Amino acid sequence: MQEVVDVENPTYFLNYEKRVKIKGGNTKYIDIYVPSKHVLIEQKSIDFDKPAE
C-alpha cells in the first residue's frame, strides 16, 4: 500500500477494516478508509469459477 498511496507510513493515514453501522443497526466493514480525504476503498475479487453471462 505504501507504493500505491506514495507515503512512508500508510497505516498512519489509513484506517483498515473500519467498522460502520448501516441502516437497520447492522455492522459492516469498509476495507480501507482515508479520513483526511473522506475516501473509502472496497476491494473485490474476481470469481474465476463463475460462468460468463
PDBQT receptor file of N, H, CA, C and O in Angstrom, charges set to zero:
ATOM      1  N   MET A   1       0.822  -1.189   0.000  1.00  0.00    +0.000 N 
ATOM      2  CA  MET A   1       0.000   0.000   0.000  1.00  0.00    +0.000 C 
ATOM      3  C   MET A   1       0.869   1.257   0.000  1.00  0.00    +0.000 C 
ATOM      4  O   MET A   1       0.453   2.302  -0.499  1.00  0.00    +0.000 OA
ATOM      5  N   GLN A   2       2.054   1.156   0.550  1.00  0.00    +0.000 N 
ATOM      6  H   GLN A   2       2.392   0.306   0.956  1.00  0.00    +0.000 HD
ATOM      7  CA  GLN A   2       2.969   2.294   0.593  1.00  0.00    +0.000 C 
ATOM      8  C   GLN A   2       3.254   2.830  -0.804  1.00  0.00    +0.000 C 
ATOM      9  O   GLN A   2       3.302   4.044  -1.000  1.00  0.00    +0.000 OA
ATOM     10  N   GLU A   3       3.443   1.946  -1.772  1.00  0.00    +0.000 N 
ATOM     11  H   GLU A   3       3.404   0.960  -1.613  1.00  0.00    +0.000 HD
ATOM     12  CA  GLU A   3       3.724   2.371  -3.139  1.00  0.00    +0.000 C 
ATOM     13  C   GLU A   3       2.481   2.937  -3.828  1.00  0.00    +0.000 C 
ATOM     14  O   GLU A   3       2.594   3.804  -4.694  1.00  0.00    +0.000 OA
ATOM     15  N   VAL A   4       1.321   2.463  -3.456  1.00  0.00    +0.000 N 
ATOM     16  H   VAL A   4       1.229   1.759  -2.752  1.00  0.00    +0.000 HD
ATOM     17  CA  VAL A   4       0.080   2.925  -4.085  1.00  0.00    +0.000 C 
ATOM     18  C   VAL A   4      -0.242   4.355  -3.675  1.00  0.00    +0.000 C 
ATOM     19  O   VAL A   4      -0.564   5.182  -4.528  1.00  0.00    +0.000 OA
ATOM     20  N   VAL A   5      -0.163   4.656  -2.395  1.00  0.00    +0.000 N 
ATOM     21  H   VAL A   5       0.098   3.984  -1.701  1.00  0.00    +0.000 HD
ATOM     22  CA  VAL A   5      -0.525   5.990  -1.909  1.00  0.00    +0.000 C 
ATOM     23  C   VAL A   5       0.674   6.928  -1.792  1.00  0.00    +0.000 C 
ATOM     24  O   VAL A   5       0.502   8.113  -1.508  1.00  0.00    +0.000 OA
ATOM     25  N   ASP A   6       1.879   6.416  -2.006  1.00  0.00    +0.000 N 
ATOM     26  H   ASP A   6       2.019   5.453  -2.237  1.00  0.00    +0.000 HD
ATOM     27  CA  ASP A   6       3.118   7.198  -2.015  1.00  0.00    +0.000 C 
ATOM     28  C   ASP A   6       3.349   7.968  -0.706  1.00  0.00    +0.000 C 
ATOM     29  O   ASP A   6       3.667   9.157  -0.720  1.00  0.00    +0.000 OA
ATOM     30  N   VAL A   7       3.184   7.277   0.405  1.00  0.00    +0.000 N 
ATOM     31  H   VAL A   7       2.925   6.311   0.416  1.00  0.00    +0.000 HD
ATOM     32  CA  VAL A   7       3.529   7.835   1.719  1.00  0.00    +0.000 C 
ATOM     33  C   VAL A   7       4.375   6.814   2.464  1.00  0.00    +0.000 C 
ATOM     34  O   VAL A   7       4.259   5.611   2.229  1.00  0.00    +0.000 OA
ATOM     35  N   GLU A   8       5.229   7.301   3.369  1.00  0.00    +0.000 N 
ATOM     36  H   GLU A   8       5.323   8.278   3.560  1.00  0.00    +0.000 HD
ATOM     37  CA  GLU A   8       6.143   6.404   4.072  1.00  0.00    +0.000 C 
ATOM     38  C   GLU A   8       5.437   5.447   5.023  1.00  0.00    +0.000 C 
ATOM     39  O   GLU A   8       5.803   4.274   5.095  1.00  0.00    +0.000 OA
ATOM     40  N   ASN A   9       4.445   5.918   5.746  1.00  0.00    +0.000 N 
ATOM     41  H   ASN A   9       4.148   6.871   5.688  1.00  0.00    +0.000 HD
ATOM     42  CA  ASN A   9       3.771   5.078   6.730  1.00  0.00    +0.000 C 
ATOM     43  C   ASN A   9       2.257   5.112   6.484  1.00  0.00    +0.000 C 
ATOM     44  O   ASN A   9       1.540   5.848   7.163  1.00  0.00    +0.000 OA
ATOM     45  N   PRO A  10       1.766   4.328   5.524  1.00  0.00    +0.000 N 
ATOM     46  CA  PRO A  10       0.344   4.405   5.165  1.00  0.00    +0.000 C 
ATOM     47  C   PRO A  10      -0.597   4.016   6.303  1.00  0.00    +0.000 C 
ATOM     48  O   PRO A  10      -1.738   4.478   6.334  1.00  0.00    +0.000 OA
ATOM     49  N   THR A  11      -0.153   3.187   7.229  1.00  0.00    +0.000 N 
ATOM     50  H   THR A  11       0.773   2.812   7.204  1.00  0.00    +0.000 HD
ATOM     51  CA  THR A  11      -1.042   2.800   8.331  1.00  0.00    +0.000 C 
ATOM     52  C   THR A  11      -1.355   3.988   9.247  1.00  0.00    +0.000 C 
ATOM     53  O   THR A  11      -2.339   3.954   9.986  1.00  0.00    +0.000 OA
ATOM     54  N   TYR A  12      -0.534   5.025   9.203  1.00  0.00    +0.000 N 
ATOM     55  H   TYR A  12       0.265   5.052   8.602  1.00  0.00    +0.000 HD
ATOM     56  CA  TYR A  12      -0.799   6.238   9.972  1.00  0.00    +0.000 C 
ATOM     57  C   TYR A  12      -1.939   7.048   9.351  1.00  0.00    +0.000 C 
ATOM     58  O   TYR A  12      -2.683   7.719  10.066  1.00  0.00    +0.000 OA
ATOM     59  N   PHE A  13      -2.080   6.989   8.023  1.00  0.00    +0.000 N 
ATOM     60  H   PHE A  13      -1.477   6.443   7.442  1.00  0.00    +0.000 HD
ATOM     61  CA  PHE A  13      -3.061   7.793   7.301  1.00  0.00    +0.000 C 
ATOM     62  C   PHE A  13      -4.321   7.034   6.913  1.00  0.00    +0.000 C 
ATOM     63  O   PHE A  13      -5.325   7.652   6.562  1.00  0.00    +0.000 OA
ATOM     64  N   LEU A  14      -4.289   5.709   6.967  1.00  0.00    +0.000 N 
ATOM     65  H   LEU A  14      -3.472   5.206   7.252  1.00  0.00    +0.000 HD
ATOM     66  CA  LEU A  14      -5.400   4.879   6.503  1.00  0.00    +0.000 C 
ATOM     67  C   LEU A  14      -6.007   4.078   7.643  1.00  0.00    +0.000 C 
ATOM     68  O   LEU A  14      -5.298   3.642   8.550  1.00  0.00    +0.000 OA
ATOM     69  N   ASN A  15      -7.302   3.887   7.596  1.00  0.00    +0.000 N 
ATOM     70  H   ASN A  15      -7.878   4.241   6.859  1.00  0.00    +0.000 HD
ATOM     71  CA  ASN A  15      -7.984   3.013   8.548  1.00  0.00    +0.000 C 
ATOM     72  C   ASN A  15      -8.370   1.738   7.808  1.00  0.00    +0.000 C 
ATOM     73  O   ASN A  15      -9.099   1.788   6.818  1.00  0.00    +0.000 OA
ATOM     74  N   TYR A  16      -7.885   0.603   8.283  1.00  0.00    +0.000 N 
ATOM     75  H   TYR A  16      -7.292   0.562   9.087  1.00  0.00    +0.000 HD
ATOM     76  CA  TYR A  16      -8.195  -0.685   7.667  1.00  0.00    +0.000 C 
ATOM     77  C   TYR A  16      -9.345  -1.342   8.421  1.00  0.00    +0.000 C 
ATOM     78  O   TYR A  16      -9.406  -1.284   9.649  1.00  0.00    +0.000 OA
ATOM     79  N   GLU A  17     -10.262  -1.972   7.672  1.00  0.00    +0.000 N 
ATOM     80  H   GLU A  17     -10.213  -2.020   6.674  1.00  0.00    +0.000 HD
ATOM     81  CA  GLU A  17     -11.406  -2.669   8.264  1.00  0.00    +0.000 C 
ATOM     82  C   GLU A  17     -12.168  -1.776   9.236  1.00  0.00    +0.000 C 
ATOM     83  O   GLU A  17     -12.448  -2.162  10.371  1.00  0.00    +0.000 OA
ATOM     84  N   LYS A  18     -12.498  -0.573   8.767  1.00  0.00    +0.000 N 
ATOM     85  H   LYS A  18     -12.271  -0.259   7.845  1.00  0.00    +0.000 HD
ATOM     86  CA  LYS A  18     -13.253   0.379   9.592  1.00  0.00    +0.000 C 
ATOM     87  C   LYS A  18     -14.683  -0.113   9.777  1.00  0.00    +0.000 C 
ATOM     88  O   LYS A  18     -15.367  -0.428   8.803  1.00  0.00    +0.000 OA
ATOM     89  N   ARG A  19     -15.122  -0.177  11.000  1.00  0.00    +0.000 N 
ATOM     90  H   ARG A  19     -14.566   0.078  11.791  1.00  0.00    +0.000 HD
ATOM     91  CA  ARG A  19     -16.466  -0.652  11.334  1.00  0.00    +0.000 C 
ATOM     92  C   ARG A  19     -17.460   0.492  11.137  1.00  0.00    +0.000 C 
ATOM     93  O   ARG A  19     -17.240   1.605  11.616  1.00  0.00    +0.000 OA
ATOM     94  N   VAL A  20     -18.562   0.208  10.424  1.00  0.00    +0.000 N 
ATOM     95  H   VAL A  20     -18.741  -0.696  10.035  1.00  0.00    +0.000 HD
ATOM     96  CA  VAL A  20     -19.620   1.195  10.217  1.00  0.00    +0.000 C 
ATOM     97  C   VAL A  20     -20.971   0.549  10.470  1.00  0.00    +0.000 C 
ATOM     98  O   VAL A  20     -21.165  -0.637  10.205  1.00  0.00    +0.000 OA
ATOM     99  N   LYS A  21     -21.895   1.333  10.980  1.00  0.00    +0.000 N 
ATOM    100  H   LYS A  21     -21.738   2.297  11.195  1.00  0.00    +0.000 HD
ATOM    101  CA  LYS A  21     -23.258   0.840  11.171  1.00  0.00    +0.000 C 
ATOM    102  C   LYS A  21     -24.086   1.234   9.964  1.00  0.00    +0.000 C 
ATOM    103  O   LYS A  21     -23.997   2.364   9.484  1.00  0.00    +0.000 OA
ATOM    104  N   ILE A  22     -24.889   0.303   9.474  1.00  0.00    +0.000 N 
ATOM    105  H   ILE A  22     -24.960  -0.615   9.864  1.00  0.00    +0.000 HD
ATOM    106  CA  ILE A  22     -25.744   0.564   8.328  1.00  0.00    +0.000 C 
ATOM    107  C   ILE A  22     -27.199   0.600   8.773  1.00  0.00    +0.000 C 
ATOM    108  O   ILE A  22     -27.519   0.318   9.928  1.00  0.00    +0.000 OA
ATOM    109  N   LYS A  23     -28.058   0.944   7.851  1.00  0.00    +0.000 N 
ATOM    110  H   LYS A  23     -27.798   1.172   6.913  1.00  0.00    +0.000 HD
ATOM    111  CA  LYS A  23     -29.485   1.019   8.147  1.00  0.00    +0.000 C 
ATOM    112  C   LYS A  23     -29.952  -0.300   8.754  1.00  0.00    +0.000 C 
ATOM    113  O   LYS A  23     -29.595  -1.374   8.270  1.00  0.00    +0.000 OA
ATOM    114  N   GLY A  24     -30.735  -0.215   9.792  1.00  0.00    +0.000 N 
ATOM    115  H   GLY A  24     -31.025   0.658  10.185  1.00  0.00    +0.000 HD
ATOM    116  CA  GLY A  24     -31.205  -1.407  10.484  1.00  0.00    +0.000 C 
ATOM    117  C   GLY A  24     -30.340  -1.785  11.673  1.00  0.00    +0.000 C 
ATOM    118  O   GLY A  24     -30.650  -2.731  12.398  1.00  0.00    +0.000 OA
ATOM    119  N   GLY A  25     -29.241  -1.037  11.876  1.00  0.00    +0.000 N 
ATOM    120  H   GLY A  25     -28.990  -0.269  11.288  1.00  0.00    +0.000 HD
ATOM    121  CA  GLY A  25     -28.394  -1.285  13.033  1.00  0.00    +0.000 C 
ATOM    122  C   GLY A  25     -27.317  -2.336  12.840  1.00  0.00    +0.000 C 
ATOM    123  O   GLY A  25     -26.547  -2.599  13.763  1.00  0.00    +0.000 OA
ATOM    124  N   ASN A  26     -27.241  -2.947  11.658  1.00  0.00    +0.000 N 
ATOM    125  H   ASN A  26     -27.867  -2.733  10.908  1.00  0.00    +0.000 HD
ATOM    126  CA  ASN A  26     -26.202  -3.951  11.405  1.00  0.00    +0.000 C 
ATOM    127  C   ASN A  26     -24.840  -3.277  11.254  1.00  0.00    +0.000 C 
ATOM    128  O   ASN A  26     -24.752  -2.097  10.915  1.00  0.00    +0.000 OA
ATOM    129  N   THR A  27     -23.794  -4.037  11.507  1.00  0.00    +0.000 N 
ATOM    130  H   THR A  27     -23.866  -4.996  11.782  1.00  0.00    +0.000 HD
ATOM    131  CA  THR A  27     -22.432  -3.541  11.373  1.00  0.00    +0.000 C 
ATOM    132  C   THR A  27     -21.771  -4.183  10.161  1.00  0.00    +0.000 C 
ATOM    133  O   THR A  27     -21.853  -5.395   9.963  1.00  0.00    +0.000 OA
ATOM    134  N   LYS A  28     -21.113  -3.350   9.352  1.00  0.00    +0.000 N 
ATOM    135  H   LYS A  28     -21.046  -2.366   9.513  1.00  0.00    +0.000 HD
ATOM    136  CA  LYS A  28     -20.334  -3.811   8.193  1.00  0.00    +0.000 C 
ATOM    137  C   LYS A  28     -18.945  -3.216   8.314  1.00  0.00    +0.000 C 
ATOM    138  O   LYS A  28     -18.681  -2.418   9.213  1.00  0.00    +0.000 OA
ATOM    139  N   TYR A  29     -18.052  -3.606   7.406  1.00  0.00    +0.000 N 
ATOM    140  H   TYR A  29     -18.266  -4.254   6.676  1.00  0.00    +0.000 HD
ATOM    141  CA  TYR A  29     -16.684  -3.121   7.447  1.00  0.00    +0.000 C 
ATOM    142  C   TYR A  29     -16.276  -2.538   6.095  1.00  0.00    +0.000 C 
ATOM    143  O   TYR A  29     -16.537  -3.129   5.048  1.00  0.00    +0.000 OA
ATOM    144  N   ILE A  30     -15.634  -1.370   6.135  1.00  0.00    +0.000 N 
ATOM    145  H   ILE A  30     -15.422  -0.889   6.986  1.00  0.00    +0.000 HD
ATOM    146  CA  ILE A  30     -15.041  -0.766   4.947  1.00  0.00    +0.000 C 
ATOM    147  C   ILE A  30     -13.600  -1.253   4.902  1.00  0.00    +0.000 C 
ATOM    148  O   ILE A  30     -12.897  -1.191   5.910  1.00  0.00    +0.000 OA
ATOM    149  N   ASP A  31     -13.148  -1.740   3.740  1.00  0.00    +0.000 N 
ATOM    150  H   ASP A  31     -13.719  -1.791   2.921  1.00  0.00    +0.000 HD
ATOM    151  CA  ASP A  31     -11.791  -2.286   3.645  1.00  0.00    +0.000 C 
ATOM    152  C   ASP A  31     -10.743  -1.248   4.033  1.00  0.00    +0.000 C 
ATOM    153  O   ASP A  31      -9.906  -1.503   4.898  1.00  0.00    +0.000 OA
ATOM    154  N   ILE A  32     -10.786  -0.085   3.399  1.00  0.00    +0.000 N 
ATOM    155  H   ILE A  32     -11.467   0.122   2.695  1.00  0.00    +0.000 HD
ATOM    156  CA  ILE A  32      -9.826   0.978   3.700  1.00  0.00    +0.000 C 
ATOM    157  C   ILE A  32     -10.570   2.309   3.682  1.00  0.00    +0.000 C 
ATOM    158  O   ILE A  32     -11.369   2.574   2.784  1.00  0.00    +0.000 OA
ATOM    159  N   TYR A  33     -10.298   3.140   4.685  1.00  0.00    +0.000 N 
ATOM    160  H   TYR A  33      -9.649   2.925   5.415  1.00  0.00    +0.000 HD
ATOM    161  CA  TYR A  33     -10.890   4.474   4.744  1.00  0.00    +0.000 C 
ATOM    162  C   TYR A  33      -9.770   5.493   4.915  1.00  0.00    +0.000 C 
ATOM    163  O   TYR A  33      -8.885   5.319   5.752  1.00  0.00    +0.000 OA
ATOM    164  N   VAL A  34      -9.816   6.568   4.108  1.00  0.00    +0.000 N 
ATOM    165  H   VAL A  34     -10.536   6.709   3.428  1.00  0.00    +0.000 HD
ATOM    166  CA  VAL A  34      -8.835   7.645   4.186  1.00  0.00    +0.000 C 
ATOM    167  C   VAL A  34      -9.547   8.859   4.781  1.00  0.00    +0.000 C 
ATOM    168  O   VAL A  34     -10.160   9.631   4.043  1.00  0.00    +0.000 OA
ATOM    169  N   PRO A  35      -9.479   9.042   6.104  1.00  0.00    +0.000 N 
ATOM    170  CA  PRO A  35     -10.246  10.099   6.742  1.00  0.00    +0.000 C 
ATOM    171  C   PRO A  35      -9.896  11.513   6.271  1.00  0.00    +0.000 C 
ATOM    172  O   PRO A  35     -10.781  12.365   6.186  1.00  0.00    +0.000 OA
ATOM    173  N   SER A  36      -8.637  11.774   5.966  1.00  0.00    +0.000 N 
ATOM    174  H   SER A  36      -7.919  11.082   6.036  1.00  0.00    +0.000 HD
ATOM    175  CA  SER A  36      -8.241  13.120   5.548  1.00  0.00    +0.000 C 
ATOM    176  C   SER A  36      -8.844  13.517   4.202  1.00  0.00    +0.000 C 
ATOM    177  O   SER A  36      -8.956  14.704   3.897  1.00  0.00    +0.000 OA
ATOM    178  N   LYS A  37      -9.229  12.531   3.401  1.00  0.00    +0.000 N 
ATOM    179  H   LYS A  37      -9.137  11.566   3.649  1.00  0.00    +0.000 HD
ATOM    180  CA  LYS A  37      -9.802  12.787   2.076  1.00  0.00    +0.000 C 
ATOM    181  C   LYS A  37     -11.263  12.361   1.976  1.00  0.00    +0.000 C 
ATOM    182  O   LYS A  37     -11.894  12.572   0.940  1.00  0.00    +0.000 OA
ATOM    183  N   HIS A  38     -11.808  11.767   3.027  1.00  0.00    +0.000 N 
ATOM    184  H   HIS A  38     -11.295  11.595   3.869  1.00  0.00    +0.000 HD
ATOM    185  CA  HIS A  38     -13.189  11.254   3.032  1.00  0.00    +0.000 C 
ATOM    186  C   HIS A  38     -13.414  10.276   1.875  1.00  0.00    +0.000 C 
ATOM    187  O   HIS A  38     -14.399  10.362   1.142  1.00  0.00    +0.000 OA
ATOM    188  N   VAL A  39     -12.461   9.340   1.739  1.00  0.00    +0.000 N 
ATOM    189  H   VAL A  39     -11.661   9.270   2.335  1.00  0.00    +0.000 HD
ATOM    190  CA  VAL A  39     -12.496   8.347   0.659  1.00  0.00    +0.000 C 
ATOM    191  C   VAL A  39     -12.546   6.960   1.281  1.00  0.00    +0.000 C 
ATOM    192  O   VAL A  39     -11.859   6.684   2.264  1.00  0.00    +0.000 OA
ATOM    193  N   LEU A  40     -13.369   6.087   0.695  1.00  0.00    +0.000 N 
ATOM    194  H   LEU A  40     -13.927   6.312  -0.103  1.00  0.00    +0.000 HD
ATOM    195  CA  LEU A  40     -13.365   4.695   1.123  1.00  0.00    +0.000 C 
ATOM    196  C   LEU A  40     -13.012   3.813  -0.059  1.00  0.00    +0.000 C 
ATOM    197  O   LEU A  40     -13.300   4.138  -1.211  1.00  0.00    +0.000 OA
ATOM    198  N   ILE A  41     -12.379   2.682   0.254  1.00  0.00    +0.000 N 
ATOM    199  H   ILE A  41     -12.146   2.418   1.190  1.00  0.00    +0.000 HD
ATOM    200  CA  ILE A  41     -11.948   1.730  -0.771  1.00  0.00    +0.000 C 
ATOM    201  C   ILE A  41     -12.501   0.365  -0.406  1.00  0.00    +0.000 C 
ATOM    202  O   ILE A  41     -12.275  -0.138   0.695  1.00  0.00    +0.000 OA
ATOM    203  N   GLU A  42     -13.218  -0.221  -1.332  1.00  0.00    +0.000 N 
ATOM    204  H   GLU A  42     -13.401   0.187  -2.226  1.00  0.00    +0.000 HD
ATOM    205  CA  GLU A  42     -13.722  -1.586  -1.171  1.00  0.00    +0.000 C 
ATOM    206  C   GLU A  42     -13.008  -2.455  -2.202  1.00  0.00    +0.000 C 
ATOM    207  O   GLU A  42     -13.068  -2.180  -3.401  1.00  0.00    +0.000 OA
ATOM    208  N   GLN A  43     -12.349  -3.478  -1.745  1.00  0.00    +0.000 N 
ATOM    209  H   GLN A  43     -12.301  -3.702  -0.772  1.00  0.00    +0.000 HD
ATOM    210  CA  GLN A  43     -11.633  -4.379  -2.643  1.00  0.00    +0.000 C 
ATOM    211  C   GLN A  43     -12.492  -5.606  -2.912  1.00  0.00    +0.000 C 
ATOM    212  O   GLN A  43     -13.024  -6.222  -1.989  1.00  0.00    +0.000 OA
ATOM    213  N   LYS A  44     -12.615  -5.943  -4.155  1.00  0.00    +0.000 N 
ATOM    214  H   LYS A  44     -12.183  -5.443  -4.905  1.00  0.00    +0.000 HD
ATOM    215  CA  LYS A  44     -13.393  -7.109  -4.557  1.00  0.00    +0.000 C 
ATOM    216  C   LYS A  44     -12.499  -8.039  -5.365  1.00  0.00    +0.000 C 
ATOM    217  O   LYS A  44     -11.592  -7.601  -6.072  1.00  0.00    +0.000 OA
ATOM    218  N   SER A  45     -12.774  -9.317  -5.242  1.00  0.00    +0.000 N 
ATOM    219  H   SER A  45     -13.511  -9.672  -4.667  1.00  0.00    +0.000 HD
ATOM    220  CA  SER A  45     -12.009 -10.289  -6.024  1.00  0.00    +0.000 C 
ATOM    221  C   SER A  45     -12.866 -10.796  -7.170  1.00  0.00    +0.000 C 
ATOM    222  O   SER A  45     -14.094 -10.737  -7.124  1.00  0.00    +0.000 OA
ATOM    223  N   ILE A  46     -12.203 -11.287  -8.184  1.00  0.00    +0.000 N 
ATOM    224  H   ILE A  46     -11.205 -11.335  -8.221  1.00  0.00    +0.000 HD
ATOM    225  CA  ILE A  46     -12.891 -11.857  -9.339  1.00  0.00    +0.000 C 
ATOM    226  C   ILE A  46     -13.181 -13.323  -9.039  1.00  0.00    +0.000 C 
ATOM    227  O   ILE A  46     -12.296 -14.052  -8.591  1.00  0.00    +0.000 OA
ATOM    228  N   ASP A  47     -14.399 -13.754  -9.282  1.00  0.00    +0.000 N 
ATOM    229  H   ASP A  47     -15.118 -13.162  -9.646  1.00  0.00    +0.000 HD
ATOM    230  CA  ASP A  47     -14.770 -15.149  -9.083  1.00  0.00    +0.000 C 
ATOM    231  C   ASP A  47     -14.485 -15.895 -10.394  1.00  0.00    +0.000 C 
ATOM    232  O   ASP A  47     -15.295 -15.858 -11.321  1.00  0.00    +0.000 OA
ATOM    233  N   PHE A  48     -13.341 -16.567 -10.464  1.00  0.00    +0.000 N 
ATOM    234  H   PHE A  48     -12.684 -16.597  -9.711  1.00  0.00    +0.000 HD
ATOM    235  CA  PHE A  48     -12.932 -17.239 -11.686  1.00  0.00    +0.000 C 
ATOM    236  C   PHE A  48     -13.790 -18.461 -11.997  1.00  0.00    +0.000 C 
ATOM    237  O   PHE A  48     -13.800 -18.931 -13.134  1.00  0.00    +0.000 OA
ATOM    238  N   ASP A  49     -14.513 -18.985 -11.000  1.00  0.00    +0.000 N 
ATOM    239  H   ASP A  49     -14.505 -18.603 -10.076  1.00  0.00    +0.000 HD
ATOM    240  CA  ASP A  49     -15.353 -20.150 -11.223  1.00  0.00    +0.000 C 
ATOM    241  C   ASP A  49     -16.746 -19.781 -11.727  1.00  0.00    +0.000 C 
ATOM    242  O   ASP A  49     -17.505 -20.658 -12.140  1.00  0.00    +0.000 OA
ATOM    243  N   LYS A  50     -17.082 -18.516 -11.698  1.00  0.00    +0.000 N 
ATOM    244  H   LYS A  50     -16.465 -17.804 -11.363  1.00  0.00    +0.000 HD
ATOM    245  CA  LYS A  50     -18.403 -18.066 -12.124  1.00  0.00    +0.000 C 
ATOM    246  C   LYS A  50     -18.471 -18.043 -13.650  1.00  0.00    +0.000 C 
ATOM    247  O   LYS A  50     -17.609 -17.445 -14.294  1.00  0.00    +0.000 OA
ATOM    248  N   PRO A  51     -19.485 -18.688 -14.239  1.00  0.00    +0.000 N 
ATOM    249  CA  PRO A  51     -19.594 -18.676 -15.707  1.00  0.00    +0.000 C 
ATOM    250  C   PRO A  51     -19.938 -17.284 -16.235  1.00  0.00    +0.000 C 
ATOM    251  O   PRO A  51     -20.657 -16.529 -15.581  1.00  0.00    +0.000 OA
ATOM    252  N   ALA A  52     -19.430 -16.953 -17.399  1.00  0.00    +0.000 N 
ATOM    253  H   ALA A  52     -18.845 -17.566 -17.930  1.00  0.00    +0.000 HD
ATOM    254  CA  ALA A  52     -19.713 -15.663 -18.024  1.00  0.00    +0.000 C 
ATOM    255  C   ALA A  52     -21.165 -15.595 -18.449  1.00  0.00    +0.000 C 
ATOM    256  O   ALA A  52     -21.738 -16.595 -18.880  1.00  0.00    +0.000 OA
ATOM    257  N   GLU A  53     -21.755 -14.431 -18.330  1.00  0.00    +0.000 N 
ATOM    258  H   GLU A  53     -21.289 -13.618 -17.980  1.00  0.00    +0.000 HD
ATOM    259  CA  GLU A  53     -23.164 -14.258 -18.713  1.00  0.00    +0.000 C 
ATOM    260  C   GLU A  53     -23.284 -13.717 -20.104  1.00  0.00    +0.000 C 
ATOM    261  O   GLU A  53     -24.395 -13.510 -20.591  1.00  0.00    +0.000 OA
TER     262      GLU A  53
